[in-house]
């Protein structure tokens, strides 16, 4: 059974979605366990990539606590590169 996403996670995911739209990228699927969140979808374009990780790891990623190489090491379906700059810590 998958842990329930916290309100903080949902807020971080929504913020990422807005940044994806602002950057004019296609959406991103966040998958944890048997749940998914689709963020940044606009103009009926389907998401371009999927990031799969445990919920706790996705929360850390969405909080900006992972560097670019750490992000690339996660399980991606599709090209992660357009999303790395939006997610990577400085």
Buried (B, 14 or more C-beta within 10 A) or exposed (E): EEEEBEEEBEEBBBEBBEBBBEEEBBBBBBBBEEEEBBBBBEEEEEBBBBBBBEBEBBBBBBEBEBBBEBBEEBEBEBEBEBBBEBBBEE
